[in-house]
């Protein structure tokens, strides 16, 4: 059998060959090669020419037949679609008008301005009943009755109507003058009808009097009804306290459904804010929501004065003696100061209420609503976010496990102080990680306490000395020696690489230097992170670089929503956008936010200061940009007995030195003379007191007053001028360093 291979395509040949192999070979005998370059089928017998199909005619004939079939199907489909569109168009089911059709006339028609005025002022037509038809005999019977009603009708009203009619008569008469002939022709008829008119005159007069009396009574009734209708139009003002009733939490606390002023957080900023609100609005009603179980308290004494008290009741009462010996509480106000939340809405003079152990998890700034953890809603008029910050932890501590975490304190609040005080009182060893403000203050305070109870304390930080990020190197080393004199084992240039527990339940800290510390308790004091969880759930703008809520110069984040304290990333009109974590800033920003909540609209002009005390003998105050990486110039003098934190508290009676700024002595002008260039202090020099100038581009951008107190207004003035001085030792004379 002869087969023409030209009539069989290559693709057809391959398909037929594969189908033949699949049919002729069992599945268990088909083996496909696994080689990537050879995918042929093995173990099969090649087909012969006899196994190929016999073609039916030529390839061109078959192709032409199929194309004819496809063309017929296409034409049939197009004809069907055309018929469908035609039927849809004729029946109105399909509308092919791609452009709108405008009507020739509009219904109703558009009126012109003149037509609108005429239509508006057109007198309405009243469908009045026709006057009763009376005979000539009726006046004789009804005349006495009508005469009795006449005295009740005011005589002035008919006179007015008659006068008005008389005024209109001259306008009507000229129109009747041209028809004199018609009037003359009609005269005989009028004379003939005169007797009838005379007979009907009494009835017409009686009817006119009755109509006038009814109109007068109608006007009088309308006039009397108008004042009575006024109260109906007045819309009653809703009472928000009734519209949003209070709710009761599981712990028995009553949550108001509505408050004019809501403050989230109970720190220093909150206290400054509600004091400013009550000062501007004495009858204000303020609700403070606190996540802690304590009334608002001061944080600085937790790392300073409380540790120097010998009273065993101090951790419970939180009363301490200031450096001047006077007793004071850490709480800003007595518990009786705060109004019970159940009475806040009914107090005529308002008050400040406090919700404890409650957290606001979401805000709706648009509808001015705050939501608690259990879903309770609080409506407000003005709201302040003063959530503060939370202490940072260390990854090496978090990875160490729960046993190490349980023996670690992230020092921040009253609960942390009480827990740590209990450990120190037992004479245990405490290790403080961090060499900044808080870490150095705690090291000195716990070192002083440990001497009395037989304990010990170590301090570990990566800097070369205490407060190495703030103080110049020479003053940093001198400060470290002072801390060591307090009984603290200061380990510089070190950090913790690994933390674990020992067999006896203590904590082992492996340092980068190869040294290990065995301690009973670890305190982490490495800074704060602003509490901004509320911003994530409420859609508020956060600052990714500095942290905190982004606010404007008036500390406003949204309409009727302000932020103050550590959580506020505000715009400083002098130094740009910044965020500050100090007590003085908390007071100033809280006060400003409270004033703006009452409508003050003030920007943040204040340049906040901060201070730190390393015991009763060494302390400093600072303002501006304080960075040890900047060039510094220090001017020092010999200290006296009055140059110490203890002495300034004895003089002012106030341990919170941001509150004593207003008691500073007046600024005395001093001529700036050229003298010898300033030089670094000599090695081993005793830095009793002095002023350190921080420079940038040869201009003063920060000042640190070392054991110099009540001179902050002078420092503010120097910083505000922003000048470059030839001799800063002359500028230091403004601070009276050499006064006895």
C-alpha positions in Angstrom: 0.0 0.0 0.0 1.4 3.3 -1.1 0.8 6.3 1.1 1.6 9.8 0.2 3.5 11.3 3.2 3.0 14.8 1.9 -0.7 14.6 2.7 0.0 13.9 6.4 1.3 16.8 8.5 4.0 16.5 11.1 1.7 17.3 14.0 -0.8 14.7 12.9 1.9 12.2 12.6 3.1 12.8 16.1 -0.4 12.6 17.6 -1.2 9.4 15.9 2.0 7.9 16.9 1.5 8.8 20.6 -2.1 7.5 20.6 -0.9 4.3 19.0 1.8 3.8 21.6 -0.6 4.4 24.5 -3.1 1.9 23.2 -0.6 -0.8 22.3 1.7 -0.7 25.3 0.5 -1.6 28.9 0.8 1.0 31.6 3.2 -1.0 33.7 5.6 -1.4 30.7 5.7 2.3 29.8 8.9 3.8 31.1 9.7 7.5 30.5 13.2 8.6 30.6 14.2 10.8 33.6 17.0 12.4 31.7 16.3 16.1 31.1 17.6 15.9 27.6 15.7 12.7 26.6 12.0 12.6 27.2 11.3 9.8 24.7 9.3 6.7 25.5 11.2 3.5 26.0 10.3 -0.2 25.7 7.9 0.1 22.8 8.0 -1.2 19.2 8.2 1.6 16.6 5.0 1.8 14.4 5.1 0.9 10.7 3.5 2.6 7.8 0.6 0.1 7.9 -0.5 1.6 11.3 -1.0 5.1 10.0 -4.5 6.2 9.0 -5.5 6.4 5.4 -6.2 10.0 4.4 -9.6 10.8 2.8 -8.9 13.1 -0.1 -6.3 15.8 -0.2 -5.4 18.3 2.6 -6.5 21.3 0.6 -9.9 19.9 0.0 -10.4 19.1 3.7 -9.2 22.6 4.6 -11.6 24.3 2.2 -14.5 22.3 3.4 -13.9 23.3 7.0 -13.5 27.0 6.2 -16.7 27.0 4.3 -18.4 25.5 7.4 -16.9 28.2 9.7 -17.9 31.0 7.4 -21.5 29.7 7.3 -21.6 29.6 11.1 -20.2 33.2 11.3 -22.8 34.6 8.9 -25.6 32.8 10.7 -24.5 34.3 14.0 -24.2 37.8 12.6 -27.7 37.5 11.0 -29.1 36.4 14.3 -27.5 39.3 16.2 -28.8 41.8 13.6 -32.3 40.4 13.8 -32.3 40.6 17.6 -31.1 44.2 17.6 -33.7 45.2 15.0 -36.6 43.6 17.0 -35.3 45.3 20.2 -35.2 48.7 18.5 -38.7 48.4 17.0 -40.3 47.2 20.2 -38.5 49.8 22.4 -36.6 47.3 24.5 -33.3 48.8 23.3 -32.5 52.5 23.1 -29.6 53.5 20.9 -29.8 57.2 21.6 -26.3 58.1 22.8 -27.1 61.8 23.4 -29.8 63.2 25.7 -32.9 64.6 24.1 -34.2 67.9 25.5 -37.8 68.7 25.6 -39.1 71.7 23.7 -40.9 73.1 26.7 -40.4 72.7 30.4 -43.2 71.7 32.6 -43.8 73.6 34.8 -42.7 76.7 32.8 -39.9 78.9 34.1 -41.2 82.2 35.4 -39.4 85.5 34.9 -38.3 87.7 37.9 -41.3 90.1 37.4 -43.7 87.2 37.3 -42.2 85.7 40.4 -42.7 89.0 42.3 -46.3 89.4 41.1 -47.1 85.9 42.0 -45.5 86.2 45.4 -47.3 89.4 46.4 -50.6 88.5 44.8 -53.4 88.7 47.4 -55.0 85.2 47.9 -58.6 84.8 46.9 -60.7 83.7 49.8 -63.9 81.7 49.2 -66.2 83.6 51.5 -69.9 82.7 51.8 -72.3 85.2 50.2 -73.9 87.8 52.4 -77.3 86.8 53.7 -80.3 88.2 51.7 -82.6 90.0 54.0 -86.0 91.6 53.4 -87.1 95.1 54.3 -88.9 93.8 57.3 -85.9 92.2 59.0 -84.3 95.4 60.3 -87.3 96.2 62.4 -87.0 92.9 64.2 -83.2 92.7 64.4 -82.4 96.3 65.0 -82.5 96.1 68.8 -80.3 93.1 68.9 -77.7 94.8 66.7 -77.8 97.9 68.7 -76.8 95.9 71.8 -73.7 94.5 70.1 -72.4 97.9 68.8 -70.9 99.0 72.1 -68.7 95.9 72.1 -67.1 96.9 68.8 -64.3 99.5 69.1 -65.3 102.7 67.3 -61.8 103.4 66.1 -61.7 100.4 63.7 -64.6 101.4 61.6 -63.3 104.9 61.4 -60.0 103.7 60.2 -61.7 101.6 57.6 -63.9 104.4 56.4 -60.8 106.7 56.2 -59.0 104.1 54.2 -62.0 103.7 51.9 -62.3 107.5 51.5 -58.6 107.6 50.6 -59.2 105.1 47.8 -62.4 106.7 46.5 -60.6 109.6 44.6 -58.6 107.0 42.7 -61.8 105.3 41.6 -63.8 108.4 40.7 -61.7 109.6 37.7 -62.2 106.3 36.0 -66.0 106.8 36.1 -65.9 110.4 34.7 -65.6 109.6 31.0 -68.9 107.7 31.1 -71.1 110.8 31.7 -73.6 109.9 28.9 -74.0 106.5 30.2 -74.7 107.8 33.7 -77.2 110.3 32.4 -79.0 107.6 30.5 -79.1 105.4 33.5 -80.4 108.2 35.8 -84.2 107.5 35.2 -83.6 103.9 36.1 -81.8 104.9 39.2 -84.6 107.2 40.2 -87.1 104.5 39.7 -85.1 102.1 41.9 -84.6 104.7 44.6 -87.6 103.6 46.8 -86.3 100.0 46.8 -82.8 101.2 47.7 -84.1 103.3 50.5 -86.0 100.3 51.8 -82.9 98.1 51.8 -80.6 100.7 53.4 -81.3 99.7 57.0 -80.5 96.1 56.2 -77.2 97.0 54.4 -76.1 99.2 57.3 -76.9 96.4 59.8 -75.0 93.9 57.6 -72.0 96.3 57.3 -71.9 96.7 61.1 -72.0 93.0 61.6 -69.2 92.4 59.1 -67.0 95.1 60.7 -67.6 93.7 64.1 -66.6 90.2 62.9 -63.4 91.5 61.3 -62.5 93.3 64.4 -63.0 90.3 66.6 -61.0 88.2 64.2 -58.1 90.6 64.3 -58.2 90.8 68.1 -58.2 87.0 68.3 -55.2 86.8 66.0 -53.3 89.4 67.9 -54.0 87.5 71.2 -52.9 84.2 69.7 -49.5 85.4 68.5 -47.8 85.7 71.9 -49.2 82.3 72.9 -47.7 80.6 69.8 -44.1 81.8 70.6 -43.2 79.1 73.2 -44.3 76.4 70.7 -41.6 77.5 68.2 -38.8 77.4 70.8 -36.8 74.2 70.4 -35.9 72.7 73.8 -32.2 72.4 74.5 -31.2 68.7 75.0 -29.5 67.9 78.3 -26.4 65.8 77.4 -26.3 64.4 80.9 -29.8 62.9 80.4 -29.2 62.0 76.8 -26.1 60.0 77.8 -26.7 58.4 81.2 -23.8 57.1 83.3 -22.9 53.4 83.5 -21.4 51.3 86.3 -18.3 49.2 85.8 -17.8 45.8 87.3 -15.7 47.2 90.2 -18.5 49.6 91.1 -17.1 52.8 89.6 -19.6 55.0 87.9 -18.6 56.2 84.5 -20.3 59.5 83.3 -21.8 59.2 79.9 -21.0 62.8 79.1 -18.4 65.3 80.4 -17.4 68.7 79.2 -13.6 68.0 79.8 -12.0 64.6 79.5 -8.3 64.0 80.4 -6.8 60.6 79.5 -3.9 59.9 81.9 -3.2 61.0 85.4 0.4 62.2 85.4 1.9 65.6 85.9 0.5 67.0 82.7 -3.0 66.0 83.7 -2.7 67.8 87.0 -1.4 71.0 85.4 -4.2 70.8 82.8 -7.1 70.5 85.1 -5.7 73.2 87.4 -5.6 75.5 84.4 -9.1 74.5 83.3 -10.5 75.2 86.8 -8.7 78.5 87.0 -10.2 79.7 83.7 -13.6 78.0 84.2 -14.3 77.6 88.0 -17.5 75.6 87.3 -15.9 73.2 84.9 -16.6 69.5 85.2 -13.4 67.5 84.5 -13.0 63.7 84.3 -9.6 62.2 84.6 -9.1 58.5 83.4 -6.1 56.8 85.0 -4.7 53.4 84.2 -3.1 53.3 87.7 -4.8 52.7 91.1 -3.3 55.8 92.6 -4.2 59.5 92.7 -2.0 61.7 90.5 1.5 62.0 92.1 4.9 63.5 91.5 7.5 61.1 90.0 10.8 62.9 90.9 10.7 62.0 94.6 10.5 58.3 93.6 14.2 58.3 92.7 15.4 60.9 95.2 13.9 62.0 98.5 11.9 58.9 99.3 15.1 56.8 99.6 16.6 59.1 102.2 13.7 58.6 104.7 14.2 56.5 107.8 10.5 56.0 108.4 9.5 52.4 107.7 6.0 53.7 106.8 7.3 55.8 103.9 6.6 53.2 101.2 3.0 53.0 102.4 2.2 56.6 103.1 4.5 58.0 100.4 5.4 61.0 102.7 8.9 62.1 102.6 11.1 64.9 104.0 12.5 67.4 101.7 16.1 68.5 101.9 15.0 71.3 104.2 13.4 68.8 106.6 9.8 69.6 105.9 7.4 66.7 105.3 5.5 66.4 102.1 3.4 63.8 100.1 4.1 62.7 96.6 0.4 63.2 95.8 -0.6 66.5 94.2 -3.9 66.7 96.0 -5.7 65.0 98.9 -8.2 62.3 98.1 -11.0 64.5 99.2 -10.2 67.0 96.5 -11.6 64.7 93.8 -15.4 64.6 93.3 -17.0 61.2 93.1 -17.8 60.3 89.6 -21.5 59.7 90.5 -21.9 63.3 91.6 -19.9 65.1 88.9 -22.9 65.8 86.6 -25.1 67.2 89.5 -22.5 69.4 91.2 -23.4 73.1 90.4 -19.8 74.2 90.8 -18.3 71.3 88.9 -15.2 69.5 90.1 -12.5 67.0 89.1 -13.4 63.3 89.2 -11.0 60.4 88.9 -11.5 57.0 87.3 -8.8 54.5 88.5 -7.6 51.3 86.8 -9.4 52.2 83.6 -7.9 52.4 80.1 -9.2 54.3 77.1 -8.6 52.1 74.1 -10.1 54.2 71.3 -11.2 57.7 70.4 -13.6 58.9 67.8 -12.5 62.6 67.3 -15.3 63.2 64.8 -18.1 62.3 67.2 -16.0 63.2 70.3 -16.4 59.9 72.0 -13.9 57.8 74.1 -14.3 54.1 74.5 -13.1 52.0 77.4 -11.9 48.4 77.4 -15.3 47.0 78.1 -16.9 49.2 75.3 -18.3 51.9 77.6 -18.5 55.2 75.7 -17.8 58.6 77.2 -18.9 61.7 75.2 -16.9 64.8 75.7 -16.6 68.4 74.5 -12.8 68.8 74.9 -10.3 66.0 75.4 -6.6 65.9 76.4 -4.3 63.0 75.8 -1.7 62.9 78.5 -0.7 59.2 78.5 3.0 59.8 79.2 5.5 57.1 78.4 6.4 53.6 79.5 10.0 52.5 80.4 12.0 50.8 77.7 13.2 47.3 78.2 16.2 45.4 76.9 16.0 42.6 74.4 18.6 40.6 76.4 16.3 40.7 79.4 13.2 39.7 77.4 15.0 36.8 75.8 16.2 35.5 79.2 12.9 34.0 80.2 10.2 34.6 82.8 12.6 33.8 85.7 14.8 36.8 84.9 11.8 39.0 83.9 10.2 38.4 87.3 13.4 39.7 89.0 13.6 42.8 86.8 12.0 46.2 87.4 11.3 48.7 84.7 11.3 51.7 87.1 8.6 54.2 86.5 5.8 54.5 89.1 4.7 54.1 92.7 4.3 50.3 92.3 7.9 50.0 91.0 9.2 52.1 93.9 7.4 49.9 96.5 8.6 46.7 94.9 12.2 47.9 94.7 12.2 49.3 98.2 11.2 46.0 99.6 14.1 44.3 97.8 16.6 46.9 99.0 15.3 46.8 102.6 16.2 43.1 102.8 19.8 43.9 102.1 19.8 42.4 98.7 22.2 43.2 95.8 20.7 45.4 93.1 22.1 46.0 89.6 21.1 49.2 87.7 21.4 49.1 84.0 21.7 52.7 82.6 23.8 55.7 83.3 21.4 58.6 82.5 19.4 60.8 84.8 17.2 58.1 86.3 19.9 55.5 86.5 22.4 57.8 88.2 19.8 59.2 90.6 18.6 55.7 91.6 22.2 54.5 92.0 23.0 57.3 94.5 19.7 56.9 96.4 19.9 53.1 96.6 23.6 53.3 97.5 22.8 55.6 100.4 20.0 53.3 101.5 22.1 50.1 101.1 24.7 51.4 103.5 22.1 51.4 106.3 20.6 48.0 105.6 23.8 46.1 104.6 23.0 45.8 100.9 25.0 46.7 97.8 24.4 48.2 94.4 26.1 48.1 91.0 25.6 50.3 88.0 26.4 49.2 84.4 26.3 51.4 81.3 28.2 51.7 78.0 29.3 55.4 78.4 32.6 56.4 79.9 30.9 57.9 83.0 27.7 58.9 84.6 25.5 61.0 82.3 28.1 60.7 79.6 25.6 61.8 76.9 25.0 65.1 78.7 28.1 66.3 80.6 31.5 67.0 79.2 34.0 64.3 79.7 36.0 65.9 82.5 32.8 66.6 84.5 31.5 63.2 83.6 34.5 61.5 85.2 34.2 63.7 88.3 30.5 62.9 88.7 31.3 59.2 88.4 33.7 59.5 91.3 31.0 61.2 93.4 28.6 58.3 92.6 31.3 55.8 93.7 31.7 57.7 97.0 28.0 56.9 97.6 28.9 53.2 97.7 28.0 52.3 94.1 30.1 49.9 92.1 30.1 51.8 88.8 31.1 49.6 85.8 31.7 51.9 82.8 32.1 51.0 79.1 30.1 47.8 79.5 26.8 46.3 78.5 24.9 43.1 79.2 25.3 40.4 76.5 23.5 37.6 78.2 21.2 37.1 81.2 20.3 33.9 83.0 19.4 32.5 86.4 21.7 30.6 88.8 20.9 27.5 90.7 20.0 29.5 93.9 17.5 31.7 92.0 19.7 34.8 91.5 20.4 36.5 88.2 23.6 36.2 86.3 24.6 39.0 83.9 27.4 38.4 81.4 29.0 41.6 80.2 30.8 42.3 76.9 34.1 42.7 78.8 33.9 39.0 79.9 33.0 39.9 83.5 29.9 38.5 85.1 27.6 39.9 87.8 25.6 37.9 90.2 22.7 40.0 91.6 19.4 39.6 93.3 17.4 42.1 91.3 17.9 44.1 88.1 16.6 47.6 87.5 16.4 48.8 83.9 16.6 52.6 83.4 17.4 53.2 79.8 14.7 55.8 78.8 11.0 56.0 77.9 8.8 55.1 74.9 5.7 57.4 74.5 2.4 55.6 74.9 0.9 56.0 71.5 -1.3 52.9 71.3 -4.3 55.2 71.4 -3.2 56.9 68.2 -3.0 53.6 66.3 -6.6 52.7 67.2 -8.0 56.2 66.7 -6.3 57.2 63.5 -4.2 60.0 64.9 -0.9 61.1 63.3 2.3 59.8 64.9 5.9 61.0 64.5 7.9 58.1 63.2 11.3 59.7 63.9 10.8 61.2 67.4 7.8 59.2 68.6 4.7 60.6 70.1 1.5 62.3 68.7 2.2 65.0 66.2 0.6 68.3 67.3 0.8 71.9 66.3 2.2 74.8 68.3 -1.0 75.0 70.3 -0.6 71.3 71.2 -3.7 70.4 69.2 -3.8 67.1 67.3 -7.4 67.3 66.0 -10.3 69.6 66.6 -11.1 69.6 70.3 -8.3 67.1 71.0 -5.0 68.1 72.6 -1.8 66.2 73.6 0.6 67.2 76.4 3.6 65.8 78.2 6.0 63.0 77.2 3.6 61.8 74.4 3.4 65.2 72.6 5.7 65.7 69.6 5.1 69.5 69.3 6.3 72.3 67.1 8.6 74.6 68.9 8.5 78.1 67.3 12.2 78.5 68.0 13.7 75.0 67.7 11.3 73.3 65.4 9.6 70.0 66.0 10.7 68.1 69.1 9.6 65.9 72.0 10.7 66.4 75.6 10.6 64.0 78.5 11.1 66.2 81.6 9.0 67.2 84.6 9.1 70.9 83.7 7.9 70.3 80.2 5.0 68.2 81.6 3.9 71.1 83.8 4.2 73.7 81.1 2.6 71.7 78.3 -0.2 70.5 80.5 -0.9 74.1 81.7 -0.9 75.4 78.1 -3.2 72.6 76.9 -5.6 73.3 79.7 -5.7 77.0 78.9 -6.2 76.2 75.2 -9.0 73.8 76.0 -10.8 76.8 77.5 -10.3 78.9 74.4 -6.9 80.7 75.0 -5.3 79.6 71.7 -1.7 80.2 72.9 1.3 78.7 71.2 4.1 76.9 72.9 6.7 79.6 73.6 8.2 78.2 76.8 11.7 76.7 76.7 11.5 73.9 79.2 14.2 73.1 81.7 15.2 69.9 83.5 17.2 69.2 86.6 18.8 66.2 88.4 20.1 65.7 91.9 22.9 63.2 92.8 22.1 63.2 96.5 21.7 66.3 98.6 25.1 67.8 97.7 25.3 67.7 93.9 22.6 68.9 91.5 22.3 70.8 88.2 19.7 72.5 86.1 19.8 72.7 82.3 18.0 74.3 79.4 18.3 74.1 75.6 20.2 71.5 73.7 22.4 69.6 76.1 24.6 67.2 74.2 28.1 66.1 75.2 29.1 65.8 71.5 28.8 69.6 71.2 31.7 71.9 71.9 31.4 73.2 75.5 32.9 76.0 77.6 32.8 75.7 81.4 33.3 78.4 83.9 33.6 77.2 87.5 34.0 78.7 91.0 34.4 77.5 94.5 31.2 76.3 96.0 29.8 77.5 99.4 27.4 75.9 101.8 24.5 77.5 100.0 25.4 75.9 96.7 23.7 72.5 96.9 20.2 71.0 96.3 19.7 70.8 100.1 20.5 74.5 100.6 18.1 75.7 97.8 15.3 73.6 99.2 15.9 75.1 102.6 15.7 78.5 101.1 12.7 78.1 98.9 10.8 75.3 100.7 10.2 73.6 97.3 12.0 70.5 96.1 10.5 70.7 92.6 12.8 73.3 91.2 10.8 74.0 88.1 8.3 75.7 90.5 11.0 78.0 92.1 12.0 79.6 88.8 9.9 82.6 89.4 11.7 83.3 92.7 15.0 84.0 91.0 16.9 87.2 91.5 16.5 89.9 88.9 18.9 89.9 86.0 21.9 92.2 86.4 23.5 93.5 83.3 27.2 92.9 83.0 29.5 94.4 80.4 31.2 91.8 78.2 34.9 92.5 78.1 37.7 90.7 76.2 39.9 88.7 78.4 41.9 85.5 78.2 40.4 82.6 76.2 38.6 80.0 78.4 40.6 76.9 79.1 39.5 73.4 80.2 39.6 72.9 84.0 42.7 71.5 85.5 42.9 67.8 86.2 41.7 67.0 89.7 39.9 70.3 90.1 36.9 70.4 92.4 33.9 71.5 90.4 32.0 73.2 93.2 29.7 75.2 91.0 29.7 76.7 87.5 28.1 77.2 84.2 28.6 75.1 81.1 27.9 76.6 77.7 27.0 74.3 74.8 27.9 75.8 71.4 26.8 75.2 67.8 28.3 77.3 65.1 29.9 79.4 67.9 26.5 80.2 69.3 25.1 79.3 72.6 22.4 76.6 72.2 22.3 75.2 75.7 23.3 76.0 79.3 23.9 73.7 82.3 24.0 75.3 85.7 26.1 73.1 88.0 25.1 73.6 91.6 23.8 77.1 90.6 20.2 77.5 91.4 17.5 80.1 90.8 19.3 81.5 87.8 17.2 79.9 85.1 15.7 83.2 83.9 19.2 84.4 83.2 19.9 81.3 81.2 16.7 81.7 79.2 17.7 85.3 78.3 21.2 84.2 77.1 19.7 81.3 75.1 17.0 83.5 73.6 19.5 86.0 72.3 21.4 83.3 70.4 24.6 85.4 70.1 28.2 84.4 69.6 30.3 85.8 72.5 34.0 86.4 72.4 34.5 85.7 76.1 32.0 83.4 77.8 33.7 83.9 81.1 32.2 87.4 81.1 28.8 86.0 80.3 29.2 83.7 83.3 29.3 86.7 85.5 25.6 87.2 85.0 25.1 84.1 87.1 26.9 85.6 90.2 29.3 82.6 90.5 31.6 84.4 92.8 28.9 85.7 95.2 29.2 84.5 98.8 
